[in-house]
Amino acid sequence: MGCCLAGSRAFAQDVIILKNGDEIQAKVSVVGTEAVTYKKWDNLNGPDYNQQKSEIFMIKYANGSKDVFSAKDAKMTNDFVGTLQDANVIASNPVTSTITDGRDGKTYKTVTLGRQTWLAENLNYEMPGSWCIDCNIYGRSYTYEASKKACPSGWHLPSEAEWTKLTDFAGGGSVVGGYLKEAGTLHWKSPNTGATNSSGFTALPHGFRTLLGYLSEPTKFAMFWTSTESIFPNIKSFRLDYNKSTVLIVESDRNIGNSIRCIKD
């Protein structure tokens, strides 16, 4: 990962992520002081294009490195991530609102990051295949089959790709889990590593409901269903841990109980 604002890049396929959430599949040639020069990936013999850095949130390079740009167009890399100030810049000023579920009248906080709008609370809609202990704080745990039907009208269970887009936009790398977790140790077990909640996502730990019917590790990690199926009977789940600032995509048996964060259609 470079430290300079200008220079040449010669990687295979890169992704330019704009602050409005759009993505450009590209081959980046120059990161200049004011603009990024690239060719479109589907037309590498075509013309060069320039994108103003003030409109770019992040560049993900084919070699796995990233350039993240602040609102003032000063590039921030993982070398400088770790303080609350840095986390707030990278989270890109989340927009919050509320929705009301017409099925039961419950109101949920929401957060918009880029072009995605998420529930900023765990779903708490009672239905077959769902359980809860402290519903008003942690929401409910759902089996995978229940989770596919649980989100209110106009919302859906997010795919693995949609979760990945969220983490990319919220900062990516080995620190993004901290930007998604509720700060402090009121609900999370200490030390709640890296937690700032600068994204406004407010992930809470609820563990998971085991196949034997008890809640496992309720203060140590958060487990959310994705809609992405794996080798039967496993489903991809999104996991955050109390002692890590990373995020994980793991496989879960479809019959356990995980939390749900719906995403707007």
C-alpha positions as CSV (number, residue, x, y, z in Angstrom):
1,M,0.0,0.0,0.0
2,G,1.5,3.3,-1.1
3,C,1.9,6.4,0.9
4,C,1.9,9.0,-1.8
5,L,-0.8,11.0,-3.6
6,A,0.7,10.7,-7.0
7,G,2.2,7.8,-9.0
8,S,1.5,5.0,-11.4
9,R,-0.5,1.8,-10.8
10,A,-0.2,-1.2,-13.0
11,F,-2.5,-3.8,-11.4
12,A,-4.9,-6.1,-13.3
13,Q,-8.4,-5.2,-12.2
14,D,-9.3,-2.5,-9.7
15,V,-12.5,-1.2,-8.3
16,I,-13.2,2.5,-7.9
17,I,-15.9,3.0,-5.3
18,L,-17.6,6.5,-5.4
19,K,-19.0,8.3,-2.4
20,N,-22.5,7.8,-3.8
21,G,-22.0,4.0,-3.7
22,D,-21.4,3.5,-7.5
23,E,-18.6,1.1,-8.5
24,I,-16.3,1.4,-11.5
25,Q,-14.5,-1.8,-12.7
26,A,-11.3,-0.4,-14.0
27,K,-7.5,-0.5,-14.5
28,V,-6.1,2.4,-12.6
29,S,-3.0,4.0,-14.2
30,V,-2.4,7.2,-12.2
31,V,-3.5,8.4,-8.8
32,G,-2.8,12.2,-9.1
33,T,-3.3,15.0,-6.7
34,E,-6.7,16.0,-8.1
35,A,-7.9,13.1,-10.1
36,V,-7.6,9.3,-10.8
37,T,-6.9,8.2,-14.3
38,Y,-8.1,4.8,-15.4
39,K,-9.4,2.7,-18.3
40,K,-12.7,0.8,-18.1
41,W,-12.1,-2.9,-17.4
42,D,-14.4,-3.9,-20.3
43,N,-12.5,-1.8,-22.8
44,L,-8.8,-1.7,-21.8
45,N,-7.8,-0.6,-25.3
46,G,-10.2,2.4,-25.1
47,P,-9.7,5.9,-23.9
48,D,-8.4,7.1,-20.5
49,Y,-11.0,8.5,-18.1
50,N,-10.5,10.8,-15.2
51,Q,-12.4,10.7,-11.9
52,Q,-12.1,13.6,-9.4
53,K,-10.8,12.4,-6.1
54,S,-13.4,14.5,-4.3
55,E,-16.0,12.1,-5.6
56,I,-14.1,8.9,-4.7
57,F,-14.5,7.0,-1.4
58,M,-12.1,4.1,-2.0
59,I,-10.0,2.3,-4.6
60,K,-9.7,-1.4,-4.2
61,Y,-6.7,-2.7,-6.1
62,A,-6.4,-6.2,-7.7
63,N,-3.5,-7.0,-5.4
64,G,-5.7,-6.6,-2.3
65,S,-4.5,-3.2,-1.2
66,K,-6.8,-0.2,-0.8
67,D,-6.7,3.6,-0.9
68,V,-9.3,5.3,1.2
69,F,-9.9,9.1,0.7
70,S,-11.2,11.5,3.3
71,A,-13.8,14.2,2.6
72,K,-10.8,16.6,2.1
73,D,-9.3,14.3,-0.5
74,A,-6.3,13.4,1.7
75,K,-5.7,9.7,1.3
76,M,-5.9,7.6,4.5
77,T,-4.5,4.2,4.6
78,N,-4.6,1.4,7.2
79,D,-1.3,2.8,8.5
80,F,-3.3,5.7,10.0
81,V,-6.5,4.0,11.0
82,G,-7.2,3.4,14.6
83,T,-8.3,6.6,16.2
84,L,-11.9,7.7,16.6
85,Q,-11.3,10.7,14.3
86,D,-10.0,8.4,11.5
87,A,-12.9,6.0,12.0
88,N,-15.4,8.9,11.7
89,V,-13.9,10.1,8.4
90,I,-13.9,6.6,6.9
91,A,-17.5,5.9,7.8
92,S,-18.5,8.7,5.4
93,N,-21.2,10.4,7.5
94,P,-24.0,7.9,7.8
95,V,-27.6,9.2,7.3
96,T,-30.1,8.0,9.9
97,S,-33.9,7.7,9.9
98,T,-36.6,5.4,11.1
99,I,-39.2,3.0,9.6
100,T,-42.3,1.5,11.0
101,D,-43.2,-2.2,10.3
102,G,-46.8,-2.1,9.2
103,R,-47.3,-5.7,10.4
104,D,-46.9,-5.1,14.1
105,G,-46.3,-1.3,14.5
106,K,-42.7,-1.6,15.7
107,T,-40.4,1.3,14.8
108,Y,-36.7,0.7,13.8
109,K,-33.8,3.0,13.4
110,T,-32.2,2.9,9.9
111,V,-28.8,4.0,8.6
112,T,-27.8,4.8,5.0
113,L,-24.3,4.2,3.8
114,G,-23.7,5.0,0.1
115,R,-26.7,3.6,-1.7
116,Q,-27.5,1.0,0.9
117,T,-30.1,1.5,3.7
118,W,-30.0,-0.9,6.6
119,L,-31.9,-1.5,9.8
120,A,-29.7,-0.1,12.5
121,E,-31.4,-2.5,15.0
122,N,-31.9,-6.2,15.0
123,L,-35.3,-7.3,13.6
124,N,-37.9,-8.1,16.3
125,Y,-40.8,-9.5,14.3
126,E,-42.5,-12.5,16.0
127,M,-43.1,-15.4,13.7
128,P,-42.7,-19.2,13.7
129,G,-39.1,-20.1,13.7
130,S,-38.1,-17.1,15.9
131,W,-37.2,-16.7,19.6
132,C,-36.0,-14.0,21.9
133,I,-35.0,-13.4,25.5
134,D,-34.7,-9.6,25.7
135,C,-36.5,-8.8,22.5
136,N,-36.6,-5.0,22.8
137,I,-32.8,-4.7,23.0
138,Y,-31.5,-7.6,21.0
139,G,-34.4,-8.5,18.7
140,R,-35.1,-12.1,17.8
141,S,-33.1,-15.1,16.6
142,Y,-34.5,-16.8,13.5
143,T,-33.9,-20.0,11.6
144,Y,-32.7,-19.5,8.1
145,E,-36.1,-20.5,6.6
146,A,-37.8,-18.0,8.8
147,S,-35.3,-15.3,8.0
148,K,-36.2,-15.5,4.3
149,K,-39.8,-14.4,5.2
150,A,-39.1,-12.1,8.1
151,C,-38.2,-8.7,6.7
152,P,-41.0,-6.1,6.2
153,S,-42.4,-5.1,2.8
154,G,-39.8,-3.2,0.8
155,W,-36.9,-4.8,2.6
156,H,-35.1,-8.1,2.2
157,L,-32.5,-10.4,3.8
158,P,-29.1,-9.2,2.5
159,S,-26.8,-11.4,0.4
160,E,-23.1,-12.0,1.2
161,A,-22.3,-9.5,-1.6
162,E,-24.5,-6.9,0.0
163,W,-22.8,-7.4,3.4
164,T,-19.4,-7.1,1.6
165,K,-20.4,-3.9,0.0
166,L,-21.4,-2.5,3.4
167,T,-18.1,-3.4,4.9
168,D,-16.2,-1.9,2.0
169,F,-18.1,1.3,2.2
170,A,-17.7,1.5,6.0
171,G,-13.9,1.4,5.7
172,G,-12.9,-2.2,4.9
173,G,-9.7,-3.8,6.0
174,S,-9.0,-5.3,9.4
175,V,-10.7,-2.5,11.4
176,V,-14.1,-2.2,9.9
177,G,-15.7,-4.5,12.5
178,G,-15.1,-1.8,15.0
179,Y,-16.9,0.8,12.9
180,L,-20.0,-1.5,12.9
181,K,-20.1,-2.5,16.6
182,E,-21.8,-0.6,19.3
183,A,-19.1,1.2,21.3
184,G,-18.5,0.4,25.0
185,T,-19.2,-2.7,27.1
186,L,-22.8,-2.2,28.2
187,H,-23.8,-5.0,25.9
188,W,-20.5,-6.3,24.5
189,K,-18.1,-8.3,26.6
190,S,-14.8,-6.4,27.3
191,P,-12.6,-5.3,25.6
192,N,-15.0,-4.9,22.6
193,T,-11.9,-4.3,20.4
194,G,-11.9,-1.3,18.1
195,A,-15.6,-0.5,18.6
196,T,-16.5,3.1,17.7
197,N,-19.8,2.6,15.8
198,S,-18.8,5.4,13.6
199,S,-20.9,3.8,10.8
200,G,-24.1,4.1,12.9
201,F,-24.8,0.4,12.3
202,T,-24.9,-0.4,16.0
203,A,-24.2,-4.1,15.9
204,L,-25.1,-5.8,19.2
205,P,-23.9,-9.2,20.4
206,H,-26.6,-11.9,20.6
207,G,-24.6,-15.0,19.9
208,F,-26.8,-17.7,18.3
209,R,-29.5,-20.1,19.3
210,T,-28.0,-23.6,19.1
211,L,-29.6,-26.7,17.7
212,L,-30.3,-27.7,21.3
213,G,-32.3,-24.6,21.9
214,Y,-30.1,-22.4,24.1
215,L,-28.5,-19.1,23.5
216,S,-24.7,-19.4,23.0
217,E,-22.1,-16.7,23.7
218,P,-24.7,-13.8,23.9
219,T,-22.1,-11.1,24.8
220,K,-19.2,-12.3,22.7
221,F,-20.3,-12.1,19.1
222,A,-23.0,-11.1,16.7
223,M,-24.2,-13.4,14.0
224,F,-26.4,-12.2,11.1
225,W,-27.9,-14.3,8.4
226,T,-27.1,-13.7,4.7
227,S,-29.3,-15.0,1.9
228,T,-26.3,-16.8,0.4
229,E,-26.5,-20.6,0.6
230,S,-23.5,-22.8,0.8
231,I,-23.1,-26.6,0.9
232,F,-26.3,-28.0,2.4
233,P,-27.3,-27.5,5.2
234,N,-25.0,-24.5,5.6
235,I,-25.8,-20.8,5.0
236,K,-23.3,-17.9,5.0
237,S,-23.4,-15.7,8.1
238,F,-21.8,-12.4,9.0
239,R,-20.0,-12.4,12.3
240,L,-18.5,-9.7,14.6
241,D,-16.5,-10.6,17.7
242,Y,-15.9,-8.9,21.1
243,N,-12.1,-9.3,20.9
244,K,-11.6,-8.5,17.2
245,S,-12.1,-5.5,14.9
246,T,-12.4,-7.7,11.8
247,V,-15.5,-9.1,10.2
248,L,-15.9,-12.7,9.2
249,I,-18.2,-14.6,6.7
250,V,-18.8,-18.0,8.3
251,E,-21.0,-21.0,7.6
252,S,-24.0,-21.8,9.9
253,D,-26.4,-24.7,10.0
254,R,-29.7,-23.3,8.7
255,N,-31.5,-24.6,11.7
256,I,-29.7,-22.5,14.3
257,G,-31.0,-19.1,15.3
258,N,-29.2,-16.0,14.1
259,S,-30.1,-12.3,14.2
260,I,-31.4,-10.4,11.1
261,R,-30.5,-7.0,9.7
262,C,-32.8,-6.2,6.8
263,I,-31.6,-4.1,3.8
264,K,-33.9,-1.9,1.8
265,D,-34.9,-3.1,-1.7
